[in-house]
Amino acid sequence: MTTETEGERSKEEQQDLQQRLAAVRPRLLAFARLQLSDQTYAEDMVQETLVGALESLQRFRGQSKFETWVFGILRHKLVDAIRLKGREVTAEYNPDELPDIDELFDERAHWTLGARPQHWVQPEASCERDNFWEVFDLCVFHLPKSAAQVFTMRELMGLETAEICQSLEITEKNCWVILHRARLKLRACLEVGWFSKGEGEV
């Protein structure tokens, strides 16, 4: 096995990382399309992200998961685009697309049987497992598109509420209602698709 000089990687490792880039591309594209009104622009941004990651492989030191590092590159590009152009680039928001949470509560606004939030076993450990993020993605994209957009802007992209409201032209109250409903639906989905199956245990 050859010895790597500082800042270089073995050919095998670079090939492996390139394969992982190709594998993560559909997830990046789905996320970009969720946020941007121009689908061609979304594809271009993902391509720029992949090219940028390839050109910067020597800077990836393994402190985080490789896919998380690549997602971070795309996230920064999306945040910059939204902050620079705002409503011009963000996907069309539909105020009628609120997550339906009626099945979670009864007529007295109490949790229905089976809907009460459960104690999650070692959720931090789940975040280190690839399968968890596959389930997470499915749960997020199962939300109404506009709700998924608001949720990901706040929780995954780190945008402030005021920035989200300005970009999507919604009120702060509406934003918090959307986030509250989205979190309830997402939690319920993860409990069914992950934690109830014992996946959260290590």
Protein Blocks (a to p, Z undefined) as FASTA:
>chain_A
ZZddehiacfklmmmmmmmmmmmmmmmmmmmmmmpmblklmmmmmmmmmmmmmmmmmmpg
olacfklmmmmmmmmmmmmmmmmnmmmmmccddfklccdfklmpcfkopacehkaccdde
hkllmmmpmklmmmmmmmmmmpcfklmmmmmmmmmnopafklmmmmnopafklmmmmmmm
mmmmmmmmmmmmmmmnopmpZZ
